[in-house]
Amino acid sequence: MIRYAMLYAYAYELEGGNKMPKVKTNRSAAKRFKKTGSGQFKRSKSGKNHFTGKRASKSIRNLRKGTLVSAADTPRLREILPY
């Protein structure tokens, strides 16, 4: 609540009027997730950066494909990626 009040005061000061603070996109999340046309979120699979020498080629190949974010995590992403 205190943080909201600080943001509100800052926006009021900056704009010179009684305005609500802007809704900002979390930029780190924006680089990792993309919104689909139906409103779901796409993500890339983890485990592709290193330690792949011990894995089968098939499992590394399957990591190339993207997948959707689970339904349990989607509401949290909607908050930080509003647009």
C-alpha positions as CSV (number, residue, x, y, z in Angstrom):
1,M,0.0,0.0,0.0
2,I,2.9,2.4,0.8
3,R,4.4,1.7,-2.6
4,Y,1.2,2.5,-4.3
5,A,0.9,5.8,-2.4
6,M,4.5,6.6,-3.4
7,L,3.7,5.9,-7.1
8,Y,0.6,7.9,-6.9
9,A,2.4,10.9,-5.4
10,Y,5.1,10.6,-8.0
11,A,2.7,10.5,-10.9
12,Y,0.8,13.5,-9.4
13,E,4.0,15.4,-9.2
14,L,5.2,14.5,-12.6
15,E,2.0,15.1,-14.6
16,G,1.0,18.1,-12.6
17,G,-2.5,16.8,-12.1
18,N,-4.7,14.1,-10.4
19,K,-3.7,11.1,-12.5
20,M,-3.3,7.4,-11.7
21,P,0.1,5.9,-12.2
22,K,0.7,4.1,-15.5
23,V,0.5,0.4,-15.7
24,K,3.9,-0.8,-16.6
25,T,5.0,-4.0,-18.4
26,N,7.6,-6.1,-16.6
27,R,10.3,-6.0,-19.3
28,S,12.1,-9.2,-18.1
29,A,8.9,-11.2,-18.5
30,A,8.1,-9.6,-21.8
31,K,11.3,-11.0,-23.2
32,R,10.5,-14.5,-22.0
33,F,6.8,-14.8,-22.8
34,K,4.6,-14.0,-25.8
35,K,0.8,-13.7,-25.7
36,T,-1.1,-15.9,-28.3
37,G,-4.2,-14.8,-30.1
38,S,-6.4,-16.7,-27.7
39,G,-4.8,-14.9,-24.7
40,Q,-2.6,-17.8,-23.5
41,F,1.2,-17.3,-23.0
42,K,3.9,-19.1,-24.9
43,R,7.2,-19.9,-23.3
44,S,10.4,-21.7,-24.2
45,K,11.5,-24.9,-22.5
46,S,14.2,-24.9,-19.9
47,G,17.4,-27.0,-19.9
48,K,18.8,-26.2,-23.3
49,N,21.8,-24.0,-22.3
50,H,24.3,-26.4,-20.9
51,F,24.8,-30.0,-19.7
52,T,23.3,-31.3,-22.9
53,G,26.2,-33.6,-23.7
54,K,24.9,-36.4,-21.5
55,R,21.4,-36.2,-23.0
56,A,20.0,-38.0,-25.9
57,S,19.7,-36.1,-29.2
58,K,15.9,-36.7,-29.2
59,S,15.5,-35.0,-25.8
60,I,17.6,-32.0,-26.9
61,R,15.5,-31.8,-30.1
62,N,12.3,-31.8,-28.1
63,L,13.5,-28.8,-26.1
64,R,13.5,-26.7,-29.2
65,K,9.7,-26.6,-29.3
66,G,7.9,-24.0,-27.3
67,T,5.0,-24.8,-24.9
68,L,2.2,-23.0,-23.2
69,V,2.3,-21.6,-19.6
70,S,0.2,-23.6,-17.2
71,A,-3.2,-22.4,-16.2
72,A,-2.1,-21.9,-12.6
73,D,0.6,-19.4,-13.6
74,T,-1.4,-17.5,-16.2
75,P,-3.2,-15.0,-13.8
76,R,0.2,-13.9,-12.5
77,L,1.5,-13.3,-16.0
78,R,-1.6,-11.3,-16.9
79,E,-0.7,-8.9,-14.1
80,I,2.9,-8.3,-15.1
81,L,2.1,-8.4,-18.9
82,P,-1.0,-6.3,-19.2
83,Y,-0.7,-5.4,-22.9
